Structures are given as C-alpha cells and as structure tokens.
C-alpha cells in the first residue's frame, strides 16, 4: 500500500514579527470599526490601567491568523477551518510582537485532498510576555497549477487553442 501524500511537516515551526506603531494601532482600529478610545485617544489611554494606547485585540489576532495563510501558501494551498484564540495581555503601541506557530499534528484526508493540520501558537512581546495564545485546524492542499497566461497557445491534442 502506498503511503498517503504529506504536504506539511509535523513539528515545523515558523514565525513573523509585527511592530505596532501608534499610527498602525489607530489605523487598524479604525479599519475594523473598533472605536474604543483606548486605541485612538492617547490622553484617555494614558489615564487608563494600560498607561497608553493599546492595539485592538483584532490587530494581533488578525496578523497571527494570517501568518498561517502567508506561510503555507508559499508551497501549498491552505484553507483556515478553525481558530481558538485567547488574549492574555494587551499589546501596546510601540510593542514588537513575535508570532510563532508549530505544526502539532497532521494527517492526510483523502476526501479533502489535503493534510488536516493542527497547530499551536503564541504571540510574545519584546519583553517575552505572552500576549496571545492560539490553536488552529487548517487544511493544507497541494498547490494548484498556475493558469495559462492570456495569449499563450495551448496544444489540445486535436488542434491548438489560444486563450
């Protein structure tokens, strides 16, 4: 019996860095319609328990989730299925976050033509404090063939077609 195809590597780790500038915190919060003054009003945020502007929780979590698609799409076709995200500590304007994921388990699912992949991850700030923890299940499929560019001739066996 042939072994099923394997696309991902169990134990694989990958990471990316996100710098949270004041402008990026304010802009991202505006884009996602999070109007909490903790993300926009520096004077208000300075008087809060956080002592300054903090990022909307959607900002580090969106980048954390997107890292999966960014990483796996370099060599495969990923599809997010499930995310479990816990916010542990506020991410402040000026923080630099390191987002890391690890492939915990994966198995070939023939009916989906891909690896059903389970991952665990963390987001830590420059002080080594954990800001976000997460788990995810994604489907990682073989990368589809690139479409033929317009104007290229294709041999169809019984003739030639031009797209």
C-alpha positions as CSV (number, residue, x, y, z in Angstrom):
1,X,0.0,0.0,0.0
2,X,1.3,3.5,-0.9
3,X,1.7,6.0,1.9
4,X,-0.6,8.9,1.7
5,X,0.8,12.2,0.4
6,X,2.3,14.5,3.0
7,X,2.4,18.3,2.5
8,X,3.3,19.6,5.9
9,X,6.0,18.5,8.3
10,X,4.9,17.7,11.9
11,X,7.0,19.8,14.3
12,X,7.5,22.5,11.7
13,X,7.8,26.0,13.3
14,X,7.6,29.4,11.7
15,X,7.3,32.9,12.9
16,X,7.0,36.6,11.9
17,X,7.4,39.9,13.6
18,X,4.8,42.7,13.9
19,X,5.8,46.2,15.0
20,X,2.9,48.2,16.5
21,X,3.4,51.9,15.8
22,X,1.0,54.4,17.2
23,X,-0.3,55.1,13.6
24,X,-0.8,51.4,12.9
25,X,-2.8,50.9,16.1
26,X,-5.1,53.9,15.3
27,X,-5.5,53.0,11.6
28,X,-6.2,49.3,12.2
29,X,-8.8,50.0,14.9
30,X,-10.5,52.5,12.5
31,X,-10.4,49.9,9.6
32,X,-12.2,47.3,11.7
33,X,-14.6,49.9,13.2
34,X,-13.2,49.4,16.8
35,X,-13.9,52.9,18.2
36,X,-12.7,52.2,21.7
37,X,-10.8,55.3,22.8
38,X,-8.0,53.0,24.2
39,X,-7.0,52.6,20.5
40,X,-7.4,56.2,19.4
41,X,-7.1,58.8,22.2
42,X,-3.6,59.0,23.7
43,X,-4.7,61.2,26.6
44,X,-7.6,58.9,27.5
45,X,-5.4,55.8,27.2
46,X,-2.6,57.3,29.3
47,X,-5.1,57.6,32.2
48,X,-6.3,54.0,31.8
49,X,-5.0,50.9,33.6
50,X,-2.8,50.3,30.5
51,X,-1.0,53.7,30.7
52,X,-1.1,54.3,26.9
53,X,-2.6,53.3,23.6
54,X,-3.2,49.6,23.2
55,X,-3.9,47.7,20.0
56,X,-7.4,46.4,19.3
57,X,-7.4,42.7,20.0
58,X,-8.3,42.2,16.3
59,X,-4.9,43.6,15.2
60,X,-2.5,41.0,16.7
61,X,-5.0,38.2,16.2
62,X,-5.6,39.0,12.5
63,X,-1.9,39.1,11.8
64,X,-1.4,35.9,13.9
65,X,-4.1,34.1,11.9
66,X,-2.9,35.5,8.5
67,X,0.6,34.1,9.2
68,X,-0.8,30.6,8.6
69,X,-2.0,31.5,5.1
70,X,1.1,33.5,4.3
71,X,3.4,30.7,5.4
72,X,1.7,27.7,3.8
73,X,0.8,29.5,0.6
74,X,4.5,29.7,-0.3
75,X,4.3,26.0,-1.2
76,X,0.7,24.8,-0.9
77,X,-2.9,25.9,-0.8
78,X,-4.1,26.5,2.8
79,X,-7.6,26.9,4.0
80,X,-8.4,28.0,7.6
81,X,-11.1,25.9,9.3
82,X,-11.0,26.6,13.0
83,X,-9.2,29.0,15.3
84,X,-9.2,29.2,19.1
85,X,-7.6,32.5,20.2
86,X,-7.1,33.7,23.8
87,X,-5.9,37.3,24.5
88,X,-3.6,37.1,27.6
89,X,-2.0,40.6,27.7
90,X,-2.7,43.9,26.0
91,X,-0.4,44.7,23.1
92,X,0.8,48.4,23.4
93,X,1.6,50.9,20.7
94,X,5.4,50.6,20.4
95,X,5.5,46.9,21.1
96,X,7.2,44.5,18.8
97,X,5.3,41.1,18.6
98,X,6.8,37.8,17.6
99,X,4.1,35.4,16.3
100,X,5.1,31.7,16.2
101,X,3.1,28.7,15.1
102,X,4.1,25.0,15.4
103,X,2.5,22.1,13.5
104,X,1.4,19.8,16.3
105,X,-0.2,17.1,14.1
106,X,-1.3,16.4,10.5
107,X,-2.9,13.6,8.6
108,X,-3.9,13.1,5.0
109,X,-7.7,13.4,4.4
110,X,-8.4,11.9,1.0
111,X,-11.9,13.3,0.8
112,X,-10.5,16.8,1.1
113,X,-7.3,16.2,-0.9
114,X,-5.0,17.6,1.8
115,X,-3.4,17.4,5.2
116,X,-5.8,18.2,8.0
117,X,-3.3,20.2,10.1
118,X,-3.4,21.1,13.8
119,X,-1.2,23.9,15.1
120,X,-0.5,25.7,18.3
121,X,0.9,29.2,18.5
122,X,1.9,32.1,20.7
123,X,2.4,35.8,20.3
124,X,5.0,37.4,22.6
125,X,6.1,40.9,23.0
126,X,9.7,42.3,23.2
127,X,9.7,41.6,27.0
128,X,9.0,37.9,26.4
129,X,5.4,38.3,27.8
130,X,2.8,36.1,26.1
131,X,0.1,38.4,24.6
132,X,-1.9,35.8,22.6
133,X,-2.2,32.0,22.6
134,X,-3.9,30.1,19.9
135,X,-4.7,26.8,18.3
136,X,-5.9,26.2,14.8
137,X,-7.0,23.5,12.4
138,X,-6.3,24.2,8.7
139,X,-6.5,22.2,5.5
140,X,-3.2,22.3,3.5
141,X,-3.7,21.1,-0.1
142,X,-1.3,20.7,-2.9
143,X,-0.8,23.9,-4.8
144,X,-2.9,24.2,-7.9
145,X,-1.3,24.5,-11.3
146,X,-0.9,28.2,-12.4
147,X,-3.4,29.2,-15.1
148,X,-2.0,29.7,-18.6
149,X,-1.4,33.4,-19.4
150,X,-3.7,35.1,-21.9
151,X,-2.4,34.9,-25.5
152,X,-0.5,31.7,-24.9
153,X,-1.1,28.8,-27.3
154,X,-2.2,25.5,-25.8
155,X,-2.0,22.2,-27.6
156,X,-5.3,20.4,-27.2
157,X,-4.3,17.2,-28.9
158,X,-6.6,17.7,-31.9
159,X,-5.7,21.3,-32.5
160,X,-4.4,24.5,-30.9
161,X,-6.4,26.9,-28.8
162,X,-5.3,30.4,-27.9
163,X,-6.5,31.9,-24.6
